[in-house]
Amino acid sequence: MKTPKQIATAASDRLAFTIEEAAKASSLGSTSIYKAIRDGQLVARKYGTRTIITKTELDAFLNNLPPVVGE
């Protein structure tokens, strides 16, 4: 099993992710990724039957999440 650091390093080299890879790279569940796509918060693209999320889109989605206040 890869450590979180190995996953982060591998993720930084990628141009695009599958739903499952995006979930692992972002520490979110695949259900949360699908919901963000459905709600228009995260842009996914199709290539044939494969759904991919570009690194740029995943970064933008994560950077636009609201900050935690008061912790």
ROTI-894426 format. One record per atom (N, C-alpha, C, CB): residue in three letters; atom name; z, x, y. Coordinates in steps of 0.1 Angstrom, whole numbers, plus 2048, in hexadecimal, padded with zeros to 3 digits. Each point is the difference from the previous one (the first is absolute). Glycine has a CB too. Layout:
% residues N
<node><r>ALA</r><a>CA</a><w>Z</w><u>X</u><v>Y</v></node>
...
//
This chain:
% residues 71
<node><r>MET</r><a>N</a><w>800</w><u>808</u><v>7F4</v></node>
<node><r>MET</r><a>CA</a><w>800</w><u>7F8</u><v>80C</v></node>
<node><r>MET</r><a>C</a><w>800</w><u>809</u><v>80C</v></node>
<node><r>MET</r><a>CB</a><w>80C</w><u>7ED</u><v>7F4</v></node>
<node><r>LYS</r><a>N</a><w>7EC</w><u>80F</u><v>816</v></node>
<node><r>LYS</r><a>CA</a><w>7FF</w><u>808</u><v>80D</v></node>
<node><r>LYS</r><a>C</a><w>80C</w><u>7FC</u><v>809</v></node>
<node><r>LYS</r><a>CB</a><w>7E7</w><u>801</u><v>7FE</v></node>
<node><r>THR</r><a>N</a><w>81E</w><u>80A</u><v>809</v></node>
<node><r>THR</r><a>CA</a><w>80A</w><u>7FE</u><v>80A</v></node>
<node><r>THR</r><a>C</a><w>7FB</w><u>7F9</u><v>80C</v></node>
<node><r>THR</r><a>CB</a><w>80C</w><u>814</u><v>7F7</v></node>
<node><r>PRO</r><a>N</a><w>7FC</w><u>7E6</u><v>812</v></node>
<node><r>PRO</r><a>CA</a><w>7FB</w><u>7FA</u><v>80C</v></node>
<node><r>PRO</r><a>C</a><w>7F9</w><u>80A</u><v>809</v></node>
<node><r>PRO</r><a>CB</a><w>813</w><u>7F0</u><v>7FF</v></node>
<node><r>LYS</r><a>N</a><w>7F1</w><u>81D</u><v>801</v></node>
<node><r>LYS</r><a>CA</a><w>7FA</w><u>80A</u><v>808</v></node>
<node><r>LYS</r><a>C</a><w>7F2</w><u>803</u><v>7FA</v></node>
<node><r>LYS</r><a>CB</a><w>816</w><u>80A</u><v>806</v></node>
<node><r>GLN</r><a>N</a><w>7E8</w><u>7F6</u><v>7ED</v></node>
<node><r>GLN</r><a>CA</a><w>7F3</w><u>802</u><v>7FA</v></node>
<node><r>GLN</r><a>C</a><w>7F7</w><u>7F5</u><v>803</v></node>
<node><r>GLN</r><a>CB</a><w>80A</w><u>80D</u><v>7EE</v></node>
<node><r>ILE</r><a>N</a><w>7FB</w><u>7E7</u><v>812</v></node>
<node><r>ILE</r><a>CA</a><w>7F8</w><u>7F4</u><v>803</v></node>
<node><r>ILE</r><a>C</a><w>7FB</w><u>801</u><v>80F</v></node>
<node><r>ILE</r><a>CB</a><w>80D</w><u>7F2</u><v>7EE</v></node>
<node><r>ALA</r><a>N</a><w>7FD</w><u>811</u><v>81B</v></node>
<node><r>ALA</r><a>CA</a><w>7FC</w><u>801</u><v>80E</v></node>
<node><r>ALA</r><a>C</a><w>7F6</w><u>80B</u><v>802</v></node>
<node><r>ALA</r><a>CB</a><w>817</w><u>7F8</u><v>806</v></node>
<node><r>THR</r><a>N</a><w>7EA</w><u>813</u><v>7F4</v></node>
<node><r>THR</r><a>CA</a><w>7F6</w><u>80B</u><v>801</v></node>
<node><r>THR</r><a>C</a><w>7F3</w><u>7FC</u><v>7FB</v></node>
<node><r>THR</r><a>CB</a><w>812</w><u>811</u><v>7FE</v></node>
<node><r>ALA</r><a>N</a><w>7EE</w><u>7E9</u><v>7F7</v></node>
<node><r>ALA</r><a>CA</a><w>7F3</w><u>7FB</u><v>7FA</v></node>
<node><r>ALA</r><a>C</a><w>7FA</w><u>7F5</u><v>809</v></node>
<node><r>ALA</r><a>CB</a><w>808</w><u>805</u><v>7E9</v></node>
<node><r>ALA</r><a>N</a><w>800</w><u>7F2</u><v>81C</v></node>
<node><r>ALA</r><a>CA</a><w>7FB</w><u>7F6</u><v>809</v></node>
<node><r>ALA</r><a>C</a><w>7FA</w><u>805</u><v>80D</v></node>
<node><r>ALA</r><a>CB</a><w>812</w><u>7F1</u><v>7F7</v></node>
<node><r>SER</r><a>N</a><w>7F4</w><u>81A</u><v>80E</v></node>
<node><r>SER</r><a>CA</a><w>7FA</w><u>805</u><v>80D</v></node>
<node><r>SER</r><a>C</a><w>7F2</w><u>806</u><v>7FE</v></node>
<node><r>SER</r><a>CB</a><w>818</w><u>805</u><v>807</v></node>
<node><r>ASP</r><a>N</a><w>7E5</w><u>7FE</u><v>7ED</v></node>
<node><r>ASP</r><a>CA</a><w>7F2</w><u>806</u><v>7FD</v></node>
<node><r>ASP</r><a>C</a><w>7F6</w><u>7F5</u><v>7FD</v></node>
<node><r>ASP</r><a>CB</a><w>80B</w><u>815</u><v>7F8</v></node>
<node><r>ARG</r><a>N</a><w>7F9</w><u>7DF</u><v>806</v></node>
<node><r>ARG</r><a>CA</a><w>7F7</w><u>7F5</u><v>7FC</v></node>
<node><r>ARG</r><a>C</a><w>7F9</w><u>7FA</u><v>80D</v></node>
<node><r>ARG</r><a>CB</a><w>80F</w><u>7FC</u><v>7EC</v></node>
<node><r>LEU</r><a>N</a><w>7E5</w><u>7FF</u><v>812</v></node>
<node><r>LEU</r><a>CA</a><w>7F9</w><u>7F8</u><v>80A</v></node>
<node><r>LEU</r><a>C</a><w>802</w><u>7F1</u><v>7FE</v></node>
<node><r>LEU</r><a>CB</a><w>7EF</w><u>813</u><v>802</v></node>
<node><r>ALA</r><a>N</a><w>814</w><u>7E9</u><v>7F2</v></node>
<node><r>ALA</r><a>CA</a><w>802</w><u>7F2</u><v>7FD</v></node>
<node><r>ALA</r><a>C</a><w>808</w><u>7FE</u><v>7F4</v></node>
<node><r>ALA</r><a>CB</a><w>7EA</w><u>7FB</u><v>80A</v></node>
<node><r>PHE</r><a>N</a><w>81C</w><u>7F9</u><v>7F5</v></node>
<node><r>PHE</r><a>CA</a><w>809</w><u>7FD</u><v>7F5</v></node>
<node><r>PHE</r><a>C</a><w>7FD</w><u>7F3</u><v>7F9</v></node>
<node><r>PHE</r><a>CB</a><w>812</w><u>80C</u><v>80C</v></node>
<node><r>THR</r><a>N</a><w>7F1</w><u>7F2</u><v>7E8</v></node>
<node><r>THR</r><a>CA</a><w>800</w><u>7F3</u><v>7F9</v></node>
<node><r>THR</r><a>C</a><w>80C</w><u>7F9</u><v>805</v></node>
<node><r>THR</r><a>CB</a><w>7F4</w><u>808</u><v>7EC</v></node>
<node><r>ILE</r><a>N</a><w>80D</w><u>7EB</u><v>811</v></node>
<node><r>ILE</r><a>CA</a><w>80C</w><u>7F8</u><v>804</v></node>
<node><r>ILE</r><a>C</a><w>80D</w><u>807</u><v>7FB</v></node>
<node><r>ILE</r><a>CB</a><w>7F3</w><u>7EB</u><v>800</v></node>
<node><r>GLU</r><a>N</a><w>80D</w><u>819</u><v>7F3</v></node>
<node><r>GLU</r><a>CA</a><w>80B</w><u>806</u><v>7FA</v></node>
<node><r>GLU</r><a>C</a><w>804</w><u>80D</u><v>806</v></node>
<node><r>GLU</r><a>CB</a><w>7FA</w><u>7F4</u><v>7EB</v></node>
<node><r>GLU</r><a>N</a><w>7FC</w><u>814</u><v>818</v></node>
<node><r>GLU</r><a>CA</a><w>802</w><u>80D</u><v>806</v></node>
<node><r>GLU</r><a>C</a><w>805</w><u>7FF</u><v>80E</v></node>
<node><r>GLU</r><a>CB</a><w>7EE</w><u>809</u><v>7F3</v></node>
<node><r>ALA</r><a>N</a><w>80D</w><u>7ED</u><v>815</v></node>
<node><r>ALA</r><a>CA</a><w>805</w><u>7FD</u><v>80D</v></node>
<node><r>ALA</r><a>C</a><w>80F</w><u>7FC</u><v>800</v></node>
<node><r>ALA</r><a>CB</a><w>7E9</w><u>7F9</u><v>807</v></node>
<node><r>ALA</r><a>N</a><w>81A</w><u>7FF</u><v>7EF</v></node>
<node><r>ALA</r><a>CA</a><w>80E</w><u>7FB</u><v>7FE</v></node>
<node><r>ALA</r><a>C</a><w>809</w><u>80C</u><v>7FE</v></node>
<node><r>ALA</r><a>CB</a><w>7F8</w><u>7EA</u><v>7F7</v></node>
<node><r>LYS</r><a>N</a><w>804</w><u>81F</u><v>800</v></node>
<node><r>LYS</r><a>CA</a><w>808</w><u>80C</u><v>7FD</v></node>
<node><r>LYS</r><a>C</a><w>801</w><u>809</u><v>80C</v></node>
<node><r>LYS</r><a>CB</a><w>7FA</w><u>7FF</u><v>7E8</v></node>
<node><r>ALA</r><a>N</a><w>7FB</w><u>804</u><v>81F</v></node>
<node><r>ALA</r><a>CA</a><w>800</w><u>809</u><v>80B</v></node>
<node><r>ALA</r><a>C</a><w>808</w><u>7FA</u><v>80C</v></node>
<node><r>ALA</r><a>CB</a><w>7E9</w><u>808</u><v>7F9</v></node>
<node><r>SER</r><a>N</a><w>818</w><u>7EB</u><v>808</v></node>
<node><r>SER</r><a>CA</a><w>808</w><u>7FA</u><v>80B</v></node>
<node><r>SER</r><a>C</a><w>80E</w><u>7FC</u><v>7FD</v></node>
<node><r>SER</r><a>CB</a><w>7EA</w><u>7F9</u><v>809</v></node>
<node><r>SER</r><a>N</a><w>819</w><u>809</u><v>7EA</v></node>
<node><r>SER</r><a>CA</a><w>80E</w><u>7FB</u><v>7FB</v></node>
<node><r>SER</r><a>C</a><w>801</w><u>7F1</u><v>801</v></node>
<node><r>SER</r><a>CB</a><w>80A</w><u>816</u><v>807</v></node>
<node><r>LEU</r><a>N</a><w>7EB</w><u>7E3</u><v>7F9</v></node>
<node><r>LEU</r><a>CA</a><w>800</w><u>7F1</u><v>800</v></node>
<node><r>LEU</r><a>C</a><w>7FC</w><u>7FB</u><v>7F2</v></node>
<node><r>LEU</r><a>CB</a><w>7FB</w><u>7FF</u><v>819</v></node>
<node><r>GLY</r><a>N</a><w>807</w><u>7F5</u><v>7E4</v></node>
<node><r>GLY</r><a>CA</a><w>7FB</w><u>7FA</u><v>7F4</v></node>
<node><r>GLY</r><a>C</a><w>7F2</w><u>7FC</u><v>801</v></node>
<node><r>GLY</r><a>CB</a><w>817</w><u>7F9</u><v>7FA</v></node>
<node><r>SER</r><a>N</a><w>7E2</w><u>805</u><v>7FB</v></node>
<node><r>SER</r><a>CA</a><w>7F2</w><u>7FC</u><v>801</v></node>
<node><r>SER</r><a>C</a><w>7FF</w><u>7F2</u><v>805</v></node>
<node><r>SER</r><a>CB</a><w>7FA</w><u>80F</u><v>7ED</v></node>
<node><r>THR</r><a>N</a><w>810</w><u>7E8</u><v>811</v></node>
<node><r>THR</r><a>CA</a><w>801</w><u>7F3</u><v>805</v></node>
<node><r>THR</r><a>C</a><w>800</w><u>800</u><v>80F</v></node>
<node><r>THR</r><a>CB</a><w>80C</w><u>7F8</u><v>7EC</v></node>
<node><r>SER</r><a>N</a><w>7FC</w><u>811</u><v>81A</v></node>
<node><r>SER</r><a>CA</a><w>800</w><u>802</u><v>80F</v></node>
<node><r>SER</r><a>C</a><w>7F3</w><u>804</u><v>805</v></node>
<node><r>SER</r><a>CB</a><w>818</w><u>806</u><v>7FF</v></node>
<node><r>ILE</r><a>N</a><w>7E1</w><u>803</u><v>7FA</v></node>
<node><r>ILE</r><a>CA</a><w>7F3</w><u>805</u><v>804</v></node>
<node><r>ILE</r><a>C</a><w>7F6</w><u>7F4</u><v>800</v></node>
<node><r>ILE</r><a>CB</a><w>805</w><u>818</u><v>7F7</v></node>
<node><r>TYR</r><a>N</a><w>7FB</w><u>7E1</u><v>7FE</v></node>
<node><r>TYR</r><a>CA</a><w>7F7</w><u>7F4</u><v>800</v></node>
<node><r>TYR</r><a>C</a><w>803</w><u>7F6</u><v>80B</v></node>
<node><r>TYR</r><a>CB</a><w>7FE</w><u>803</u><v>7E7</v></node>
<node><r>LYS</r><a>N</a><w>80F</w><u>7FB</u><v>81C</v></node>
<node><r>LYS</r><a>CA</a><w>804</w><u>7F6</u><v>80A</v></node>
<node><r>LYS</r><a>C</a><w>7FB</w><u>805</u><v>80E</v></node>
<node><r>LYS</r><a>CB</a><w>814</w><u>7F9</u><v>7F2</v></node>
<node><r>ALA</r><a>N</a><w>7ED</w><u>814</u><v>811</v></node>
<node><r>ALA</r><a>CA</a><w>7FC</w><u>806</u><v>80C</v></node>
<node><r>ALA</r><a>C</a><w>7F1</w><u>7FE</u><v>802</v></node>
<node><r>ALA</r><a>CB</a><w>813</w><u>811</u><v>7FF</v></node>
<node><r>ILE</r><a>N</a><w>7E5</w><u>7F1</u><v>7F6</v></node>
<node><r>ILE</r><a>CA</a><w>7F2</w><u>7FE</u><v>800</v></node>
<node><r>ILE</r><a>C</a><w>7FD</w><u>7F1</u><v>803</v></node>
<node><r>ILE</r><a>CB</a><w>7FC</w><u>814</u><v>7F0</v></node>
<node><r>ARG</r><a>N</a><w>80A</w><u>7E4</u><v>809</v></node>
<node><r>ARG</r><a>CA</a><w>7FE</w><u>7F1</u><v>801</v></node>
<node><r>ARG</r><a>C</a><w>803</w><u>7FB</u><v>80E</v></node>
<node><r>ARG</r><a>CB</a><w>805</w><u>7FD</u><v>7E8</v></node>
<node><r>ASP</r><a>N</a><w>806</w><u>809</u><v>81E</v></node>
<node><r>ASP</r><a>CA</a><w>804</w><u>7FC</u><v>80E</v></node>
<node><r>ASP</r><a>C</a><w>7F8</w><u>807</u><v>80B</v></node>
<node><r>ASP</r><a>CB</a><w>816</w><u>7FC</u><v>7F6</v></node>
<node><r>GLY</r><a>N</a><w>7E1</w><u>80D</u><v>806</v></node>
<node><r>GLY</r><a>CA</a><w>7F7</w><u>806</u><v>80A</v></node>
<node><r>GLY</r><a>C</a><w>807</w><u>80C</u><v>807</v></node>
<node><r>GLY</r><a>CB</a><w>7F5</w><u>7EB</u><v>803</v></node>
<node><r>GLN</r><a>N</a><w>817</w><u>81A</u><v>7F7</v></node>
<node><r>GLN</r><a>CA</a><w>807</w><u>80B</u><v>806</v></node>
<node><r>GLN</r><a>C</a><w>7FA</w><u>80D</u><v>7FB</v></node>
<node><r>GLN</r><a>CB</a><w>815</w><u>7F2</u><v>802</v></node>
<node><r>LEU</r><a>N</a><w>7E5</w><u>80E</u><v>7F2</v></node>
<node><r>LEU</r><a>CA</a><w>7FB</w><u>80C</u><v>7FA</v></node>
<node><r>LEU</r><a>C</a><w>7F2</w><u>7FE</u><v>7FC</v></node>
<node><r>LEU</r><a>CB</a><w>817</w><u>807</u><v>7F8</v></node>
<node><r>VAL</r><a>N</a><w>7DF</w><u>801</u><v>80C</v></node>
<node><r>VAL</r><a>CA</a><w>7F2</w><u>7FF</u><v>7FC</v></node>
<node><r>VAL</r><a>C</a><w>7FE</w><u>807</u><v>7F3</v></node>
<node><r>VAL</r><a>CB</a><w>7F9</w><u>7FF</u><v>819</v></node>
<node><r>ALA</r><a>N</a><w>801</w><u>7F9</u><v>7DE</v></node>
<node><r>ALA</r><a>CA</a><w>7FB</w><u>806</u><v>7F3</v></node>
<node><r>ALA</r><a>C</a><w>7F1</w><u>7FE</u><v>800</v></node>
<node><r>ALA</r><a>CB</a><w>816</w><u>7FA</u><v>7F4</v></node>
<node><r>ARG</r><a>N</a><w>7E4</w><u>80E</u><v>804</v></node>
<node><r>ARG</r><a>CA</a><w>7F1</w><u>800</u><v>7FE</v></node>
<node><r>ARG</r><a>C</a><w>7FD</w><u>7FF</u><v>7F1</v></node>
<node><r>ARG</r><a>CB</a><w>7FD</w><u>80E</u><v>815</v></node>
<node><r>LYS</r><a>N</a><w>7F7</w><u>7ED</u><v>7E9</v></node>
<node><r>LYS</r><a>CA</a><w>7FB</w><u>7FE</u><v>7F2</v></node>
<node><r>LYS</r><a>C</a><w>7F5</w><u>809</u><v>7FD</v></node>
<node><r>LYS</r><a>CB</a><w>808</w><u>7E8</u><v>800</v></node>
<node><r>TYR</r><a>N</a><w>7F8</w><u>81E</u><v>7F5</v></node>
<node><r>TYR</r><a>CA</a><w>7F4</w><u>808</u><v>7FB</v></node>
<node><r>TYR</r><a>C</a><w>7FE</w><u>7FB</u><v>7F2</v></node>
<node><r>TYR</r><a>CB</a><w>805</w><u>815</u><v>80F</v></node>
<node><r>GLY</r><a>N</a><w>7F2</w><u>7E3</u><v>7EF</v></node>
<node><r>GLY</r><a>CA</a><w>7FE</w><u>7F9</u><v>7F3</v></node>
<node><r>GLY</r><a>C</a><w>80C</w><u>7F7</u><v>7FD</v></node>
<node><r>GLY</r><a>CB</a><w>7F2</w><u>813</u><v>7F8</v></node>
<node><r>THR</r><a>N</a><w>815</w><u>7EF</u><v>7FD</v></node>
<node><r>THR</r><a>CA</a><w>80C</w><u>7F9</u><v>7FD</v></node>
<node><r>THR</r><a>C</a><w>80C</w><u>806</u><v>805</v></node>
<node><r>THR</r><a>CB</a><w>7F4</w><u>7F7</u><v>7EC</v></node>
<node><r>ARG</r><a>N</a><w>80B</w><u>815</u><v>818</v></node>
<node><r>ARG</r><a>CA</a><w>80C</w><u>808</u><v>804</v></node>
<node><r>ARG</r><a>C</a><w>804</w><u>7FD</u><v>80F</v></node>
<node><r>ARG</r><a>CB</a><w>7FA</w><u>812</u><v>7F0</v></node>
<node><r>THR</r><a>N</a><w>813</w><u>7EC</u><v>812</v></node>
<node><r>THR</r><a>CA</a><w>806</w><u>7FE</u><v>80D</v></node>
<node><r>THR</r><a>C</a><w>806</w><u>80D</u><v>804</v></node>
<node><r>THR</r><a>CB</a><w>804</w><u>7E7</u><v>7FC</v></node>
<node><r>ILE</r><a>N</a><w>7F8</w><u>81E</u><v>810</v></node>
<node><r>ILE</r><a>CA</a><w>806</w><u>80C</u><v>805</v></node>
<node><r>ILE</r><a>C</a><w>805</w><u>7FF</u><v>80E</v></node>
<node><r>ILE</r><a>CB</a><w>7F0</w><u>80D</u><v>7F1</v></node>
<node><r>ILE</r><a>N</a><w>81A</w><u>7FB</u><v>812</v></node>
<node><r>ILE</r><a>CA</a><w>806</w><u>800</u><v>80D</v></node>
<node><r>ILE</r><a>C</a><w>7FE</w><u>80F</u><v>805</v></node>
<node><r>ILE</r><a>CB</a><w>811</w><u>7ED</u><v>7FB</v></node>
<node><r>THR</r><a>N</a><w>7E9</w><u>814</u><v>811</v></node>
<node><r>THR</r><a>CA</a><w>7FF</w><u>80E</u><v>805</v></node>
<node><r>THR</r><a>C</a><w>80D</w><u>805</u><v>805</v></node>
<node><r>THR</r><a>CB</a><w>7E8</w><u>7FB</u><v>806</v></node>
<node><r>LYS</r><a>N</a><w>819</w><u>812</u><v>7FA</v></node>
<node><r>LYS</r><a>CA</a><w>80C</w><u>807</u><v>805</v></node>
<node><r>LYS</r><a>C</a><w>803</w><u>7FC</u><v>80E</v></node>
<node><r>LYS</r><a>CB</a><w>7FD</w><u>813</u><v>7F0</v></node>
<node><r>THR</r><a>N</a><w>7F8</w><u>7EC</u><v>818</v></node>
<node><r>THR</r><a>CA</a><w>801</w><u>7FD</u><v>80E</v></node>
<node><r>THR</r><a>C</a><w>806</w><u>7F2</u><v>802</v></node>
<node><r>THR</r><a>CB</a><w>7ED</w><u>80F</u><v>805</v></node>
<node><r>GLU</r><a>N</a><w>80E</w><u>7E7</u><v>7F3</v></node>
<node><r>GLU</r><a>CA</a><w>805</w><u>7F3</u><v>801</v></node>
<node><r>GLU</r><a>C</a><w>80F</w><u>7FF</u><v>7FB</v></node>
<node><r>GLU</r><a>CB</a><w>7E8</w><u>7F7</u><v>7FC</v></node>
<node><r>LEU</r><a>N</a><w>81B</w><u>810</u><v>7F9</v></node>
<node><r>LEU</r><a>CA</a><w>80E</w><u>800</u><v>7FB</v></node>
<node><r>LEU</r><a>C</a><w>809</w><u>806</u><v>80B</v></node>
<node><r>LEU</r><a>CB</a><w>7F8</w><u>801</u><v>7E8</v></node>
<node><r>ASP</r><a>N</a><w>804</w><u>80A</u><v>81E</v></node>
<node><r>ASP</r><a>CA</a><w>809</w><u>806</u><v>80A</v></node>
<node><r>ASP</r><a>C</a><w>802</w><u>7F7</u><v>80C</v></node>
<node><r>ASP</r><a>CB</a><w>7F7</w><u>816</u><v>7F9</v></node>
<node><r>ALA</r><a>N</a><w>7FE</w><u>7E3</u><v>80B</v></node>
<node><r>ALA</r><a>CA</a><w>801</w><u>7F7</u><v>80C</v></node>
<node><r>ALA</r><a>C</a><w>809</w><u>7F4</u><v>7FD</v></node>
<node><r>ALA</r><a>CB</a><w>7E9</w><u>807</u><v>807</v></node>
<node><r>PHE</r><a>N</a><w>816</w><u>7F4</u><v>7ED</v></node>
<node><r>PHE</r><a>CA</a><w>809</w><u>7F5</u><v>7FB</v></node>
<node><r>PHE</r><a>C</a><w>80E</w><u>804</u><v>801</v></node>
<node><r>PHE</r><a>CB</a><w>7EE</w><u>7F7</u><v>7F1</v></node>
<node><r>LEU</r><a>N</a><w>815</w><u>815</u><v>809</v></node>
<node><r>LEU</r><a>CA</a><w>80E</w><u>804</u><v>800</v></node>
<node><r>LEU</r><a>C</a><w>805</w><u>804</u><v>80E</v></node>
<node><r>LEU</r><a>CB</a><w>7FC</w><u>809</u><v>7E9</v></node>
<node><r>ASN</r><a>N</a><w>7FC</w><u>7FD</u><v>81F</v></node>
<node><r>ASN</r><a>CA</a><w>804</w><u>803</u><v>80E</v></node>
<node><r>ASN</r><a>C</a><w>802</w><u>7F4</u><v>809</v></node>
<node><r>ASN</r><a>CB</a><w>7F4</w><u>815</u><v>7FD</v></node>
<node><r>ASN</r><a>N</a><w>806</w><u>7DF</u><v>7FF</v></node>
<node><r>ASN</r><a>CA</a><w>801</w><u>7F4</u><v>808</v></node>
<node><r>ASN</r><a>C</a><w>80C</w><u>7F7</u><v>7FB</v></node>
<node><r>ASN</r><a>CB</a><w>7E7</w><u>801</u><v>804</v></node>
<node><r>LEU</r><a>N</a><w>820</w><u>803</u><v>7F1</v></node>
<node><r>LEU</r><a>CA</a><w>80B</w><u>7F8</u><v>7FC</v></node>
<node><r>LEU</r><a>C</a><w>80B</w><u>801</u><v>80B</v></node>
<node><r>LEU</r><a>CB</a><w>7FB</w><u>805</u><v>7E7</v></node>
<node><r>PRO</r><a>N</a><w>80D</w><u>7F1</u><v>81B</v></node>
<node><r>PRO</r><a>CA</a><w>80A</w><u>800</u><v>80A</v></node>
<node><r>PRO</r><a>C</a><w>80B</w><u>80B</u><v>7FD</v></node>
<node><r>PRO</r><a>CB</a><w>7FC</w><u>7E8</u><v>805</v></node>
<node><r>PRO</r><a>N</a><w>809</w><u>81E</u><v>806</v></node>
<node><r>PRO</r><a>CA</a><w>80B</w><u>80A</u><v>7FE</v></node>
<node><r>PRO</r><a>C</a><w>80D</w><u>7F9</u><v>7FC</v></node>
<node><r>PRO</r><a>CB</a><w>7F5</w><u>810</u><v>810</v></node>
<node><r>VAL</r><a>N</a><w>813</w><u>7F7</u><v>7E9</v></node>
<node><r>VAL</r><a>CA</a><w>80D</w><u>7FC</u><v>7FD</v></node>
<node><r>VAL</r><a>C</a><w>80A</w><u>802</u><v>80C</v></node>
<node><r>VAL</r><a>CB</a><w>7FC</w><u>805</u><v>7E7</v></node>
<node><r>VAL</r><a>N</a><w>80A</w><u>7F0</u><v>81D</v></node>
<node><r>VAL</r><a>CA</a><w>809</w><u>801</u><v>80B</v></node>
<node><r>VAL</r><a>C</a><w>80E</w><u>7FE</u><v>7FC</v></node>
<node><r>VAL</r><a>CB</a><w>7EE</w><u>7F8</u><v>80F</v></node>
<node><r>GLY</r><a>N</a><w>81C</w><u>810</u><v>7F6</v></node>
<node><r>GLY</r><a>CA</a><w>80E</w><u>7FE</u><v>7FD</v></node>
<node><r>GLY</r><a>C</a><w>805</w><u>805</u><v>7F3</v></node>
<node><r>GLY</r><a>CB</a><w>7FD</w><u>7EC</u><v>80D</v></node>
<node><r>GLU</r><a>N</a><w>7FC</w><u>81D</u><v>7ED</v></node>
<node><r>GLU</r><a>CA</a><w>806</w><u>806</u><v>7F4</v></node>
<node><r>GLU</r><a>C</a><w>805</w><u>80E</u><v>803</v></node>
<node><r>GLU</r><a>CB</a><w>7F0</w><u>7F3</u><v>7F2</v></node>
//
